[in-house]
């Protein structure tokens, strides 16, 4: 009875704090400008099935893709085991699904153990890739500090959780073989059976302590992990599916027109046009983006969905040639600034201005102008994040509101304004080359 009450309190606290974090993140994402991503639902479901569910972009790098799929399957399927633990914890039962599922339960537990071992091995491989092999995209300076520690914390946590699961099963199986009350014979243990010779020499009282300790630590660890995820790059576990569903379905390289600019041009070309109504309570709309509120909600969702895997940066031609741009850093900076804005709202209210912005305080013009707009980062992202749209909108702000384009572009803009083309020749002289002998 006491055990069930303690478990319900632990479960309730874990769910409450997780829901609070999700509520804040949802609020932050909705700070962005509106954009319609509800078109062509059939293609969106197809894209989500291929990219998010089918991991089609992950397997372009076979080694990482293979081990990531193991972790992905383990995370999804082992949640069935977590459901059983929750029910057992609430009602004080033990392996409650065993009687209902019969022989299929043995298959499930055996499958869970194999997956748990696979996840454990995959996490060790990923730790080695980051800390021993030190692949270039995992030791870049844009990962210095917390981002590098974050990845290690998650991998080590998953190793601990899988080890606790296997140790719990091993102690449980030995207790079953001894006919200990409450430990009914149920389940198959192909992996944890390697611990049987060790545990078989232990006393029944000790094994019960081991099994119960592993059980409590396993579920408590899962709840702690659940509440850590919203503060981690691993929030993509939850956001990858909706983020891919809301992908930009237009052809890569197709740029959008700013509605504010289009309206200005229409008014200039048509003197009889009626200006759109102005909401006196609405914040003035910028040409382009200076801060996170000028971006769309999808841009902000992208920032929370970023896995920090660095595939975008590793294929970026500007980064490869030593320029300051890192598409991964663009997304990380956007998320960090959005978190800062959200905290300011919590502390001071929605009208608070801290005097900072995404542009200059987080992302420099040098980074923005290094981009070649080749879309390699967009193509490489495993969850269809679009750093280019953020870069382009911030460039628009620099050009249209600050006239801060590079000298080369300013020269081209002047020629277009004066001559209607990026060349220095006037329209009247443009065909002179035809008369050349």
C-alpha positions, 0 to 999 in steps of 0.5 A: 500500500505504501509502495503504491502511494509513493509510486503514484506521488513519483509518477504524478510529480514526473508527469506534472513537471513534464507537462509544465515544460511542454506548456512553456515550449509550446508558448515559446513556439507560438511566439513566432509569426503565423504560417500555413503548413496545412496544404497537401496532407497526403504528401505530408503523411507520406513525408513523415512516414518516410523521414521520421518513422522510416529514418530514410535520411539517417541511413544515408550514413549507414553506420550511424543510421543502423545504430540510431535505428536500434536506439529508436526501436528500443525507445518506441517498443520498450515503452510497452514494458514501461506501461506494465511497470506503471500499472504494477506500481499503481496496483502493487501487481507484478508482471500484470500482462503475463496472464493476459498475453500468455506465451506471447508475453515470453516473446515480448520480454525476450524481444525487449531484452535483445533490444535493450542489449542493442541499445546499450551497445549502440550507446557505447558506440556513439560514446566512442565516436564522440569521445575516442574517435572524435569525429570532426562534427562532434568536436567543433567549437560550436558544441563547446560547453553544455551541448557536448556534455548534453550528448554524453549525459543522455548516452550514459543515462540510456546505458544505465537504464538498460543495465538496470532493466537487464539486472532487474530481469535477471534477479526476477528470473532467479526469484521465479525459479525459486518459487518465491511468492509474488514472483510468478513464472513469466517471461523469457530472458535470453540476455539477462540469463548471463547473470544467472550464475552470479545471482544464483549464489545470492540469498533470496532476501538479497535478490529481492532487494536487488530486483526491487532496487533496480525496478525503482531506479529504472522507473525513477530514471525514466521519469527523470529522463522524461523531464530532462528531455525538454531541456536537451537536444533530445527533445527531437524524440518528441518533436521530430514527427510533427516537425517533419509533418510541417515540412516545407513541401516547395521545391528547394531553392524557391524563395518566398515573397514578404507580404509586407513588401508585396503590399508596398509594391502594389500600393506604388504601382496602383495609386487607387489601391486601398492600404490594408487595415492597420491594427494599432495594437499589433507590433510593427512588422519588420522587413525580414527578421531581427529577433525570434518573434520575427521568425515563423512558428515553424522556424522556432519549432525547427530550433527545438527539433534540432538534434545537433548531429552536425550533418548540416554543418558537415556538408555546408560548403561555407563551413568546409572552406573555413568561413564562420557559418555553421547551420547547426549553430544557427539553429542552436542560437535560435533556440537559446535566444528563444529560451531567453525570451521565454524566461523574460516573459515568465519573469517580467511579462510579454512586453519586456524588452531586454535590449538584445536580439538574435541578430548581433547578440547571437548570430553575426552578419558575417555568418549570414553572408557566408551562406551560399543558399545551396540548400545542402544543410536542408537536404542533409537534416534527418528531421527536415529542419530548414536553417536557410529560411532563418538565414534569408529572413535575417539577411532581408532585415539587414538589407531592407531595414539597415541597408547593411549589405556587403559592398558587392551587393550594394553595387549590384542593387544600385545598378538594378535600381538605375539600369534595371539589371545588375550590369553597369550598362544603361538599358539603351546600350544593352544591345550594342554588342550585336553591332560589334564586328 
